[in-house]
Amino acid sequence: MKAFLMYPDRDFDTKQPLPWNERVLTQDLGLDTLFQAMANGDEFLFEIAGKAVFSGLESDVDTILYRQQVVKDSLNNPVLIRELYVLVVDQIVRARKGWWGLSHSPDSLLYSSVLLIESSLGTLRKLRAIAEESSSQFSSEALSTLFLLFRRELDEEYLVSIQSHLTELKFRKGTLFSVELGQGNEAVNFMLRQSQEERVNWFERLLGKGPTAYTFRIDDRDETGAQILSDMRHQGISRVAVALAESADHVLNFFKMLRTELAFYVGCINLYDRLVAKNEPICFPVAVPIGERRRCLVGLYDVCLSLQMQDRLVGNAVAANDKSLIIITGANQGGKSSFLRGIGLAQLMMQCGMFVAAEAFTAQICSAIFTHYKREEDATMKSGKFDEELSRMSEIVDRIGPNSMLLFNESFAATNEREGSEIARQIVSALLDRQIEVFYVTHLYEFAHDFFARKREDALFLRAERSMDGSRSFRLFEGEPLETAFGEDLYRQVFDSNVQTA
């Protein structure tokens, strides 16, 4: 059986390589906060959350919609999804205690395989019962198909027949097998046989006659004879032991994969509960095929920042259809970096099939996401900050391709205004020529104003709002870049509330 909860036609590959810039994305977007909220203290959920979110960079629209349906079912039936997850986890824990793997002797292999499959029967019955009682509550293709599979493939007659075979494989009546004599009268072609002995009660066995076949007994002190019989028995049961062990391994792998794929949806439930408790909005985004320039959002906020704060965040609305370049300028601490992180987080969450932190969100799929954020001074740097920025940019350029997204945050500010603006202008122009979507938070006025003066139809300019009294609303609105970032506000806040202005 296959769960197929993440893809309609294949298992979720947990060994799939993560993006080469996974650590950088995690740092710049604060993804650990997102994964911790999804995990709710569970290390396995944390691990799967990361792998599932990054897997979205290879998703198409159909895969996104497929997962969204399961997420919706999960949010509508959180108790049942958690019950399924706990049921499967408990079965895996029990199985691991008695499963010895495929590398042991035939006796040990057969014994542990019987135990594993026998212990799985109870769990399979519970899965079938849940499917029979609750399948009408689910509408997603993935869960509907899985529950149908449970009802159809795990009927009681089938499970009873499995139990009957397992009971026989315990060989309580002894082991019956046939052999042929080969060269030198060596025993060859061992074949395990099903016992044909009639069932009799203990009284009949006590008073009945002995066996009609030829028999012999091994003396208790005959260790060599006992070893020969043991070897013969191993040869007789080895094929069955291996076949049953492979079946046991398939059963265990099914439970492991079901646990893995359910883990992602349990993580979505955990995150949803955290956001709903704060009355933060969420929505299921509309994903459009790769290559289309569509981006329209309402009430977008930085989900990771929200998870770290008590109060609700201010959301932003942007209509950026047919735009490839969005430059964000304006007041310090006005919400520019938070908006940039919100864009990156929403893109990752959308592409992995999750809901996003917004009231409405429509965007095209990106083939990859890159970030180029300013770094603090680092004593371990082998060169200056500006050289380090250029080095990171070179690594990105070597890997970035068409229809990628690149988020700049105060890049190339480590040099003077003129040089930083020129470098930024040339790099961004080259990226746009390669059909790469660029978001750029900057205080480089020459750079921002140069693009504004060109009146490019594919460019949008946002500005962080600042009131006359210096307060911030943390909202962005369309507007021409300004020469000032209002650093005076910071000076007044930190040093002197009565500073005189020129």
HURALIN-V43807 format. One line per field, one symbol per residue. ss: DSSP state (@ for helix, = for strand, . for the rest). phi: phi as a letter, one per 30 degrees, with the letter a starting at -180 (. if undefined). psi: psi as a letter, one per 40 degrees, with the letter a starting at -180 (. if undefined). Layout:
ss: ???
phi: ???
psi: ???
This chain:
ss: .....................@@@@@@@@.@@@@@@@@@...@@@@@@@@@@@@@@@@..@@@@@@@@@@@@@@@@.@@@@@@@@@@@@@@@@@@@@@.......@@@@@@@@@@@@@@@@@@@@@@@@@@@@@@@@...@@@@@@@@@@@@@..@@@@@@@@@@@@@........=====.@@@.======.........@@@@@@...............@@@@@@@@@@@@@@@@@@@@@@@@@@@@@@@@@@@@@@@@@@@@@@@@@@@@@@@.....=..===......======..@@@@@........====.....======.....@@@@@@@@@@@@@@@@....=...=====....=====...........@@@@@@@@@@@@@@@.....=====.......@@@@@@@@@@@@@@@@@...=====...@@@@@@@@@@....========.....=======........@@@@@@@@........
phi: .bdhccbdbaddcdcdededceddddddcidedddddddhjcddddddeddddddddcdcdddddededdddedddbddddddeddeddedddddddcccicccdedddddddddddddddddddddddddddbeddccdedddddddddddccddedddddddddddddhdcjccbcbcccdihddbhdbdcddcdddbddddddcdddddddbaccdecdddddddddddddddcdddddddddddddddddddddddddeddddddddedddddciddbbcdccceejdcbabbbidbddddddcbdddcdcbcbcbdiccbbccbkdehcjddddddedddddddddcjddbdadaabaddcdabbbbcdcdebddddbdddddddddddddddcdbeidcbccbhdicdcdeddddddddddddddddcicdbcbcacddeddddddddhddccbccbddbdddjdcciccbdadecdccideddeddccadcedcd
psi: iidfedieeiihheehiiidfdddddddefdddddddddfehdddddddddddddeeeiiddddddddddddddddfddddddddddddddddddddeheaeeiiddddddddddddddddddddddddddddedeeheiddddddddddddefidddddddddddddeefdeihhiiiihahffhhifhhhihhehihiidddddeiiaieihiiihidegddddddddddddddeddddddddddddddddddddddddddddddddddddddddefiiiihihhiihdhghhhihfhihddddeeidiiihiihhhfifhehhhhaaiifeeddddddddddddddddeeiiigidihhiiiidihiigiiiihheeheaiddddddddddddddeiiifihhhhhfifeeaidddddddddddddddddefhhhhhhiegdddddddddefhdeihhihhihideeihefiiihiiiidiefdddddddddhefhhi.
